[in-house]
Structure formats: structure tokens, C-alpha cells
């Protein structure tokens, strides 16, 4: 999985539209192999981002869990610690 895409499920407050759109954009960039599409492909690229975002929102809205919601700050701290450990040498 692309390292820039973060888990969006089970957070309080729920994932924002911006977070969902950012994840969709990263996914389409990864799949297409292009950070910025050519003019000829821009419409298809933008449509793909919108469709992936819509599917992601639908998925997040329908998932259920018994686990308590996660704290964004705690999860970010865990990612930072993991990053620092990985590149500490």
C-alpha cells in the first residue's frame, strides 16, 4: 500500500471530506503512475479521483466496529516514533 495513504476508519471525529479526497488522489496517482496527468488524461484522472472518493466515503459510512474510536494525535505520534526508529541509524 502507498505509505501516504492513512487509515481513515474508526476515528473520532470521522474522516473529513478532505482526508477522503486526499487518499483518493494518492490512490489514483499510484495506480496511474502520474502525479499530474496530461491535458488529454486530466478529465479521466479527475473522474477517477471523484469516484474513488465516493466509494471510500460509502465504505467508511457502512463499516461497523466494536473497537473504541482512535485518537488522531496518538496515531500521529505512533507514526512519528516509527519513522524516527526507522531512520535513526
HUFENRA-V302060 format. One record per residue. RES is the residue in one letter. BURIAL is b if it has 9 or more other C-alpha atoms within 8 Angstrom, else e. Layout:
[[RES | BURIAL] [RES | BURIAL]]
This chain:
[[X | e] [X | e] [X | e] [X | e] [X | b] [X | e] [X | e] [X | b] [X | e] [X | b] [X | b] [X | b] [X | e] [X | e] [X | b] [X | e] [X | e] [X | e] [X | b] [X | b] [X | b] [X | e] [X | b] [X | b] [X | b] [X | b] [X | b] [X | b] [X | b] [X | b] [X | e] [X | e] [X | e] [X | e] [X | e] [X | e] [X | b] [X | e] [X | e] [X | e] [X | e] [X | b] [X | e] [X | e] [X | b] [X | e] [X | e] [X | b] [X | b] [X | b] [X | e] [X | b] [X | b] [X | e] [X | e] [X | b] [X | b] [X | e] [X | e] [X | b] [X | e] [X | e] [X | e] [X | e] [X | e] [X | e] [X | e] [X | e] [X | e] [X | b] [X | e] [X | e] [X | e] [X | e] [X | b] [X | e] [X | e] [X | e] [X | e] [X | e] [X | e] [X | e] [X | e] [X | e] [X | e] [X | e] [X | e] [X | e] [X | e]]
